[in-house]
Amino acid sequence: MLQLLVILSALAMPLVAWASQRGFFGPDNGTISDRFPTLLVADAYAFSIWGVIFLLDLVFAAWLLRGQRVPDREGHPDSHRCHWLVVLGFALTASWMIVFSRQWFWLALAIIWLSLICLLWALMLVARAVPRGAQSWLAVLPLSLHAGWLSLAAFLNTAQVVVAEQLLPTADQWPWTLVLWALAALLLLVANARLHAPGTGAAALGYATAAIWGLVGVYVKQSASPMAGADRSAWVALILAAVLAAQTVWLRVRPQHPRQRHSGSPPDSLTRDDARPLRRTGGPTPPPIAGEPRHRH
């Protein structure tokens, strides 16, 4: 049942996106974005990543429909919880497109943040299990791309709500935009660090890849924008992209503690060649070393 809900919610996203871009629910996202310009909006090309995200989400859902399980930790029922989080995250993503086209901005803002929470939570559950091979690419990569893009898109949407509702000055947006940039940097760097735990596969790189793609899109858009503060926002986006890339490289190549490289192996004190086996194992006792006092048993 859960696998069926995942495939239905995954199918809903591209179908709703197709209908939204054709004006079924109101103005398309690009039209609304141009109506409320901000210092955090990305160039139009950056949003093409949704096509890749939708495709990989469908592959992930089809894989689950074949009876595969989301990898979980032994003894911890993360699998069902992860399924529900994915269903909610996909359904909220689809509903956001309808709500945003209807220009119900406060509801859209709540939806995109809830979608981010669900999918980032699901991603952490899957990545924590350290899946290998096909499990890693079919489970971690789709969720990491989706959550990585939403981690930036949620702040873009927040800025648009601020402008649309005129909550803060719209003529000089730089002061409050800088605050949003700081919060975005905190979220991206902390989530990326937690995602790249020792042993996490290469599929986890999707999170940073999606975020960097969006940040470069913001740089391109703001570099050509005549708005006050756009040039500064462009450089912040580019610097954050560079920092996120550097952090990701460091997290992938950093030296690991021996116990992290061989997780699950017994402590060193129990695996040394000269260690005497415990009596309860029934193993033979090695002969005494020359010069070592003998003890009566």
N, C-alpha and C positions, 0 to 999 in steps of 0.2 A: 504493500500500500504506500509506504513512504517513497519507494523508488518511483512509483507512478506519479506521485505528487511532485517529485523532483523534475521528472521529464516534462510534465505539464507546465510547471512554472518556468522551466528553461525555454520551452517553446513560446510561452507568452511574451517573453522579452523581445525577440526579434519581430514578432507579429505586431505588437503594440508600437514598436519603434517605426515599423513600416507605415502603420496607419497614422502615427503622429506626424511623420514627415510629410504626409499628404494632406494634412489639415483636418483630419477627421475629428479631432478634439479641440481644435482652435489653432492659433499661430504655432508654427514649428519652433523648436528650441532656439535656432539661430536668430529668428526674427525677434523673439522676446529678449534674447541676450543683447542684441544691438539696441533695443529700446531702452535698456538700463545698463549702460556701459560702466564697467568697474576697472580697477587696476589689477584684478586677479583673473580676468577672463583669458582663456587660451585661444590661439588661432584655430580657425575652422578645421584645418587638416588634422589637428590633434584628436578630434572626436571620432576620427575613423577607427580608432582602437576599439570602439564598441563592436565593430564587425568581428574582430578577432576574439573579443571576450565572449560574444554571443555564440560563436562557433565552438569554442573550447568548452563553454558551459554545456552545450548540447552533447558534445562528445563525452563529457563527464557524466551527464545524466543518462546517456545511452549505456555507458559502462556499468552504471549502477543498476539499470533496468535488466541487464543480463544476469543479475544475481550477485554481482560483486559487492563487497562491503567496503565502506570507508574504513581505512586502517585505524585501529584504535589500540590503546595500551592494554595489555593483558590484565584482566581483573577490573578494568574501569569501563563502564558502559558509555563510552564517548560516542559510539557509532550512531545510536538512535538520536542522541542530542545533536550531533553534527548534521544528520539528515534534516531535522526540523529547522535548524539554523539556516541551512542552505535553502530549503523551501521558502522560509520567510524572507531571506535576503533576495532571492530571485523574484518573488512576488512583489516585494516592496520596490525593487528596481523597475519592474514593469508598471506598477501603479504610479510611480513618480513621474513618468513620461506623460501620463494622462493628466495628473494634477497640475504639473508645471504648464502644460499647454492651456489648461483652464485658468492659469494665472492665480491659483490658490497658493500663494507663495509661502505662507506660514505652514500650511499642511505639507507642501512639497519639501520644505526644510526639515520638518520632523521626519518625514519618510526617508530622505536620503541619509540622515544620520542614523536612523534605526537600521537601514539596510547595511550601512558600513559596519555597525556594531555586530550584526548577525554574521556577516561574511568574514569579518576579521576574526571573530571568535571561532567560527568554524575552521578557518585556515589555521589558527594556532593549535586547535585540537588535532588536526590532521598532521601538521608538521611536527608536533610533539611526539607522534608515534614513529617518526623517522622512517617513512615508507621507502621502499627500494624499487628500482626498475619501473615497470609499467604503472604500478601503484602511485609512484611519485609523480610521474608526468601526467597521468590521467586524473589524479585527485588534487595534488598540490598546485600544479601550474595554472589550471583554470581559476581556482579560488584566489591564488596570489595575484594574478593579473586583475581580476575583478576588484579585490579589496585594495590593491595598490592604486588603481585609478580612482576609486571612490574616496580614498584617503585624501586626495587632492580635490576632487570634484565637490566634496562636501563643503570645503572652504570657499570654492568658487560660487557655489549656490548661496552660502551665507552672505557673501559680499553683495550678490544680486538682490537678496532680500533687504539688506540694509539700504541699498539705493532705491529699490522699488517702493519701500515703505517710508523712505526718507527718515530713517532712524538716527542717522548721523550726517554731518555735512557731506554733500555730494559734489560741491565745487572743489574742495580740497580734501580728497579721500586718503591722502598719504598717511596721516597719523594713525587712523584706525586700521588701514590696510596693513601697516607694519605690525600691528598687534596680531592680526590674522596670520601674517607670515610667520611670526614667532610661534604661534600655536601649531601651525601646519608643520613647521620644522620639528617641533617637539614630538608630535604624533608620528611623523614619518621615520624619524631616527630611532625612537624608542621601539616602535613596532618592528622595524627592520632588524634591530638588534635582537629582539626576543624571537623573531622568526628564524634567524640564522644561528640556532643553537648548534653546538658541536655535533657533527654527523648529519645535519640536514642536507638533503640532496640539492642538485643544481636547479631543480624546478622551482625552488624558493626564490630564485633570482627574478621571477616574474613580478614580485611585489615592487622591488626597486625599479625594474625596467618600466613598468606602467607609470610609476610616479615620475621618473625622470623624463619619460616621453611627454607627460603633461606639463612638467616644469619648463621644458624647452619650448613647448607650444605657447606657454605664457610669455616667455622671453620674446619669441617671434612677434606675438600680437602686440605686446607693450612697447617693443622697440619702434614700431611704426605708429603708435598711438599719439595723438596730439594732446592728450589729457595731462594736466599738471601732476607730476610725480610718476608718470608712466615709465620714464627712463630709469628711475630708481627701482621701481617694482620689477622691471625687466632684469636688472642686475642682481637683485635679490633672488629671483627665480633661477638665474643661471648659477649663482654661487651655491644655492641650496642643492641644485642638481649635481654640481661637482662634489659637494660634501657628501651627499647621499651615495654617489658612485664610489668615492674613496672609502667610505665606511663599509660598503658592501664588499669591496675588494679585500679590505683588512679582515673582515669577518670570515671571508672564505680562505684566506691564507694564514691566519694567525696560528701560532703553534698551539697544540692541544696537549693537555696533561695525559700521561699514559693511561690513566684510568678512564679518561673520556674517549681515547682512541679505541680502547678495548672495553667498552661498557658491557657490563654483565659478567666479566671475568672476575675471579676471586681476587682478594687483596694480595699484594706482593708477598706479605709475610706467610701466606699459605701456598705460594707457588715457587718459592726458592728451591733450587736443587738440593741444598744442604738441609732443608727443613725435615724434621722427623715427622712421619705420619702420626695422626692421632690413633690411640689404641682402638677406638671404636671402628676404625676403617678396616681393621683386620690386616693391614699391610705389614710387610716384613720390616723388622727393625734393623737399620743398617749396623754393620759391625762397628765397635768402638774405635775411635781414633787412637793411634799409637800414643802412649803416654797418658791417655785419659783414664782417670780412676774408674774402676769397675764398681758397680753397685749391686748389692744383692737384691733380688726381687722376691 
